[in-house]
Every structure is written in structure tokens, then in C-alpha cells.
Amino acid sequence: MPELPEVEITARRLGAAVVDLTVESMSAPGMVVMKTLSPRLEVLCGARIVAVGRIAKMVTIGFEPLEGPGLTLLVHLMSAGRLQVFEKRASLRDRASRILVRLDSGAELRLREFGTKQRAWAKLLPTADLGAEEMVASLGPEAWPAPDPEALATALRRRGHLHSLLRNQRLIAGIGRSWVDEILWEARLSPFKKGLDLSDGDLVAIHAALQRLDAAIELYEQRIGALVPDKMPIPLQVHRRQGEPCPRCGTTIAAIHYAERITCYCPEEQTAGKVLADRRLSRLLK
Ligand SMILES: [Zn+2]
């Protein structure tokens, strides 16, 4: 699932590949992918790509159309979407294609989505309106670069537990289910610590732990070439590592299973030695 570091490297690699290229044609074979009807994608024919960026877990692609004001395509990859540039054009039979942008260089920018569910989405908006768009306007501060501990106090000292507060894009933007486990492990804090119980020391620890995002981006800079691979080498040490030894203290990493998700933590360092109730097991016991 692409989160802030994965979307950041995607935006950087896309930018290097497509900025200054011109759109020859554009289509959205994934019928439900476009969440806006107007302007229509056809207005981008002949447009120059002027910028590629990232907002939270979304990619922005800026266009300068032949006529009218600048437009931005705001893309959310959700759990299984990928934005990649290919030298050759896709066969129309590629069922994973959601948006195809044919470029004057002969290359093609593709939004593809794996699996059967169509969840990835895009909106085409006047660039001037981007900041007011609801998905953008409602965001909290970006998780990277890390907000200072005072800003984290404002974001996180509230009802709810850390595992859900840190993933709430309205409070702090860019973290999802993978990186939240890593950040909480790094900070040695329980996923179920209450936001209202956070000490100043806890906030300093979260601030420091957010450096993991920075380290991940640096790693991707070294490891990922021009084409962002379908499966990224995500440097996770705790998430989905249940049963393995904690890389810091050797205690077996524990997990709480939900329907489609999982939360992993080190019981020794994060929950005072306590292994938390597994929701899956408690449901079976009811
Ligand atoms: Zn540990």
C-alpha cells in the first residue's frame, strides 16, 4: 500500500520522466476512476506537463493546456494503484489500466491498479482550485518533513488511540497502516496509547520516529531506478513481521489481526510486556 515515502518517490520519478512532455491523447478505461466530469480529459490534448508533486498520499500532475488556465490531475492510488511511465503504449487489453496518458515522446503514463477492486481515483481540477478541494483542504500537516513536537501535540492530543490518530489524514497527512506500525515501534509507544495521555516526551519520541519516513525516501532514492517497480522494496522492520524477533530487543513481534488488516508491535518495548488481545481470536471465542 503506497504511503507517503512510496508516493514521494513515485512523484519524483514521474516528474523526471514526464515534465515538459506534451500530451497527445488521454483516456480513462477504468470507467469509475474519474471523480470529476468537467473539465473533460480531452482538454488536455496538446497540454504540456509542467509539474509532478505529492500531497499527503496523493500525486499531483500539473498541465498547461493549449487554452485556458492550468489544470491539475489529483490522483489517489489507494491500496493497489501504481503510476508508471512506459516506453511502449499499453495494449487495450491491459485490464489493469485506469488512466492512459499518451505523450509526444512515444512514452505513456499509466495509472494501473492491481486486483479486482477499482478504488484508485483521480480528479481533474483548475490548479488554482487545488488547495480548496475537499481532500486537500481537510488535510493536517504533512508527516514529512516531521512537524515539531508542539504541532504534533495539537494534532494528536485528542480522543482516540495513537494507531488511529496517526493514520487520520485530517490530523497528520501521509501515514497509513504500514508506516504507523514502524513509527510507533521506533517511538516505543503502544498502538493503543490514548492521544490525551501523550506526555511531552512521547511527542518528542514521535517527532524523532517520523525520521523513518525520511530514511525510507533516501533508501528509495538509492534503490529505485527510472521505472517505479510494481512491488516496492519497502523497508519495514515490524509491520507484517509478526512471529519474527524484534530487530532491537529480540522479543517476538506480536500482531492484532482485523478482517483485512494487521497491527504489529513489540510487546517488550511498546506495551510493557503485554500481548494485546487479538481481535480475530476474541471474535471466535464469543
Ligand atoms: Zn523490541
Residues whose N, C-alpha, C, O or C-beta is under 5 A from the ligand:
A	BS01	ZN	C246 R248 C249 G250 T251 C266 E268 E269
